[in-house]
Amino acid sequence: MNMASSDRIRILLVDDHAIVREGYRSLLAKQPGMEVIAEAADGVEAYSHFKACKPDVAVMDISLPGQGGLEAIARIKQRCPEAKILVFSMHQNPGFAVQATRAGALGYVTKSSAPEVLIRAIHDVYAGRLTLSADMAQALALEKLGGDNSALQDLTVREFEILRLLVEARSTDAIARTLNISPKTVANCHYLIKRKLGVASDIELTRLAIRMNVINLLELSGPLSKNL
């Protein structure tokens, strides 16, 4: 595809691992008509850089420290409804794709995909087309047959983000500060999350989150993981 310099797809790259960003920045730099104009390592930076740079496409991981990718997507879309966002994540759980599209993403590609899948997805999102990598499309199709993971679709984007922070053993006050909401809102969501997922305790909640691949056991830290 031959594009004039002014027609280049300007990309914001969001990932919390600098080495990962370096690798994908190098890949994208080799593509005609693409340019990485900014990078961010967390949700707050992603929102700030999006406001400042106004990229054509934001390529974002959703497993970010602090304010996660889903929350950042929702904030970006609230400020800029026409924003075009592609999620690029290690998570192959279809619940993540559902939550990402609810938050406002146009596409979801897993990191196990071939480089050309990511490149094609960026072009699709830039053109305003919904896009999924083949493995995620298949997972979503299988999801319709039922199973534990379907319960995740009952959660709102905010509840999903709070779930992610809860299973990292974050306190109510810490979650409230991270998401800029009140501790009471966090507590209410905590109750609703457990009710929607059919669990009675935080230990059960964490076990369920691991079983549904919301979080990897190796990612857990703190006293909660020692009780599993």
GUTOR-841203 format. One record per residue: x, y, z of N, C-alpha, C, O in turn. Coordinates in steps of 0.1 Angstrom, whole numbers, plus 5000, padded with zeros to 4 digits. Example, Ala and Ser with C-alpha at 12.3 -4.5 7.8 and 13.67 -1.06 7.14 Angstrom:
// GUTOR-841203
513249435078512349555078513249675078514249675085
512849785071513749895071512950005079513450115080
// end
This chain:
// GUTOR-841203
500849885000500050005000500950125000501750145009
500750214990501550334989500750454995499750494989
501250505005500650625011501550745011502750725013
501050855009501750985011502050995025501450945034
503151075028503551095042502351145051502251105062
501551235045500451285053499351185055498451205064
499351075048498350975049498850855058498150745058
499950865064500450765072499550735084498950825090
499350605088498650575100499450605112500450535115
499050705120499750745132499350665144498150655147
500250595150499950485160500450525174501550565176
499550505184499950505198500050365203499150285202
501250325208501550195212501550185227502350255234
500750095233500550095247500849945252500149855249
501949935260502249805266503149835278504049925277
503049765289503849795300505249735300506049765309
505549655290506949605289507649675278507349675266
508749745282509549825272510149745261510149785249
510549625264511149535254510049495243510349485231
508849465248507749435239507449555230507249535218
507349675236507149795228508249815217507949845206
509449785221510549805212510449715200510649745188
510049585203509849485192508749525182508949515170
507649565188506549595179506749735172506249755161
507449825179507749955172508649925160508449985149
509549835161510449805150509649735139509849765127
508749655142507849585132507049685125507049685112
506449775132505549875126506349975118505850025108
507550015122508350105115508750055101509050135092
508749925099509049865086507949865077508049835065
506749895082505549895073505350025066505350125072
505150015053504850145046503550205050502550135051
503550325053502250395057501950385072500850415075
502950345080502650335094503750405102504950405098
503350465113504350545121503950545136502750585139
504750495145504450505159504850645164506050675164
503950715168504150855172504250875187504750975192
503850775195503950785209503750645216503250555209
504350635228504250505235503750535249504050645255
503150435255502650445269502850315276502750205270
503050315289503350195297502150165306502150055312
501150255307500050225316498850295311498950375301
497650275317496450335313496450485314495850555305
496950535325497050685327497850755316497450855310
499050695313499850745302499150735288499250825280
498450625286497750605274496750715271496650775261
495950745282494950845281495550985278495051065270
496651015286497351145284497951155270497751265264
498551055265499251065252498151065241498351135231
497050995243495951005233495451145232495251195221
495251215243494751355243495751445236495451535228
497051425239498051515234498451485219498651585211
498451365215498851325201497751295191498051315179
496651265196495451235187495851135176495851165164
496251015180496750915170495550865161494350885165
495850815150494850755141494350625147493150595147
495250545153494950415159495750395172496950425172
495150355182495850315194495850165195494850095194
497050105196497249965197497549935212498649975217
496649875219496749865234496749725239495849645235
497649695249497449585257496349625268496149745270
495749525274494749555284495249515298494549555308
496249435299496849405312497949505315499149475313
497549615321498449725324498449745339497449725346
499549795345499549825359498649945362498450035354
498149935375497250045379495950045371495349945370
495650165366494450175358494650095345495450125337
493849985344494049895333493649945319493050055318
493849855309493549895296492049915293491750005285
491149835299489749855297489249995301488550055295
489750025313489350155319489850275310489250365307
491150255305491750355296490950365283490750475278
490550255278489750255265488450335267488050415259
487750295278486450365281486650515283485850595278
487750555290487950705292488350765279487850885276
489150705270489450765257488250775249488050885242
487350675249486150675240485150785246484450845238
485150805259484250905265484751045260483851125257
486051065260486551195256486451215241486251315235
486751095233486851105219486050985213486650885210
484750995211483950885206484450825193484150705190
485150905185485550855172486950785173487450735163
487450775185488750705187488750565181487750495183
489850525175489950385169491050315177492250345177
490550205184491450135193491449985189490449925188
492649935189492849785187493549725199494549775203
492949625205493549555216494449455211494049375202
495649445217496649345213497149285226497849345234
496649165229496749105242497148965242496948895232
497748915253498048775255496848695258496848575256
495848755263494648685268493848635256493448705247
493548505257492748435246491348405251490548335245
491048455263489748435269488748525262488948645261
487648465256486748555248486048655257485548755252
486048635270485448745279486148875278485548975279
487548865276488248985274487949065261487849185261
487648985251487349055238485949115239485749225234
485049045246483649105248483749235256483149335252
484549235267484749355275485449465267485049585269
486449425259487149525252486249605242486249725240
485349525235484449585225483449665232482949775227
482949625244482049705252482649835256481949945256
483949835259484649955263484850055252484950175253
484849995239484950085228485950045217486150115207
486649925220487649885210487049835197485949775198
487649855186487149805173487749665169487149595161
488849635176489449505173490149435184490449505194
490349305183491049235193491949125186491449045180
493249135189494249045183495048985194495549065203
495248855194496148795204497548805200497948805189
498448805211499848815208500448695202501648695198
499748585202500248465196499948465180500448375173
499348575176499048585161500348625154501248675159
500348585141501448625132501548775130500448845131
502648835128502848975126501849035115501349145117
501648955104500749015094499349025098498549105093
498948945108497548955114497449095121496449155120
498449125129498449255136498449375125497649465127
499249365115499249475105497949485098497449595096
497349375094496049375088494949435097494049515093
495049395110494049445120494149595121493149665123
495349655121495549795122494949865110494249965112
495049815098494449875087492949865088492249955084
492449745093490949735094490449835104489349905101
491049845116490549945126490650085121489750165123
491750115114491950255108490750285098490350395097
490250175091489150195082487850185089486750205082
487850165102486550165109485850035109484650025112
486649925106486049795105486349715118487449715123
485349635123485549545134486449435130486349385118
487449385138488349285134488749195146488849255157
488849065144489348975154490348885148490248845136
491348845156492348745151491548615150490548595157
491948515142491248395140491048315152489948255154
492048305161491948235173490848285183490148215189
490748425183489748485191488348475185487448455193
488248475172486948455166486448315169485248295171
487348215168486948075171486548065186485647995189
487348125195487048125209485648185212484848125220
485348295206484048355207482948265202481848255208
483148195191482148105186481947995195480747955197
482947935201482847825210482147875223481447795230
482447995227481848055239480348055238479648035249
479748065227478348065225477647925229476447915231
478547825230478047695234477947685249477447585254
478447785256478247785271479547765278480647755272
479447755291480647735299480847845310480147945310
481847825319482147915329482348055325481848155331
483148065314483548195309482448295305482548415305
481248235302480148315298479648405309479048515306
479948365321479548455333480248585332479748685337
481448595327482248715326481448825318481648945320
480648775308479948865300478848945307478349045302
478548895319477448965327478049085334477349165339
479349095335480049205342480149325333480349315321
479949445339480249565331481749585330482549515337
482149675322483549705320484149745333485249705337
483449835341483949875354484149755363485149745370
483149675364483149555372484349465368484949405377
484549445355485649365351486949415355487849335359
487149545354488449605359488649585374489749565378
487549605381487649585396487949445399488749415408
487349345392487649205394489149185392489849115400
489749245381491149225379492049275390492949215394
491649385396492349445407492149365420493049355428
490949315422490649235434491449115435491949075445
491649045423492348915424493848945424494648845425
494249065423495649105426495849145440496949195444
494849115448494849145463494949295466495449335476
494349375457494349525460493249555470492249485470
493449645479492449685489491449775482491549825472
490249785489489149865484489650015482489350075472
490450065492490850205490491850215479491850315472
492750115477493750125466493050115453493350195443
492050035451491250025439490550155436490550205425
489950215447489250345445490150455440489850525431
491450455445492350555441492850535427492950625419
493050405423493450365410492450405399492850465389
491150385402490050405392489450545394488450575387
489850615404489250755407487750745409486950825404
487450645418486050635422486050625437487050615444
484850625443484750615458484950475463484550375456
485450455475485550325481484150255482484050135481
483050335484481750275485481350215471480750115471
481750285460481450225447482150095445481650005439
483450095449484249965448483549855456483449745451
483149885469482549785477481249735471480949615471
480449825465479149785459479449695447478749595445
480449735439480849655427481349515431481049415425
482149515442482649395448481549295451481649175447
480549345457479349255461478649205448478349095447
478449295438477749265426478549155418478049065412
479949175418480749085410480648945416480448845409
480648925429480548795436479148735433479048615431
478148825433476848775431476648725417476048615414
477148805407477048765393477848635390477348555381
478948625396479748505393479448385402480048275401
478548405412478148295420479148245430479248125433
479948335436480848295446480548375459479948475459
481048315470480748375483481948445490481748525500
483148415485484348475492485348515482485248485470
486348595486487348645478488248525473488848525462
488448425482489248305478488548235466489248205456
487248215467486548155456486548245444486648185432
486548375446486548465434487848455427487948445415
488948445434490348435428490448295421491048295410
490048195427490048065421489248055408489748005398
488148125408487248125396487948215385487948175374
488648325389489348405380490448335373490748355361
491148255381492248175375491648065366492248045355
490648005370490047895361489547955348489547895337
489048085348488548145336489548225329489348295319
490848205333492048275327491948425327492448495318
491248485337491248625339492648665344493148775340
493248585352494648615357495348475358494748375361
496648485355497548365357497948355371498248455377
498048225376498448205390499848265393500048315404
500748265383502048325384502048475386503048535390
500948535382500848685382500448735396500548845400
499948635404499448675417500548705427501648645426
500348795436501248825446500548865459499348895459
501148865470500548905483499948785490500048675485
499348815502498848715511497748625505497548515508
496948685495495848615490496248485483495648385484
497348495475497848385467498348265476498248155472
498748295488499248195497498148105503498347995508
496848155502495748085507495048005497494047935500
495548005484494847925474495047775474494547705466
// end
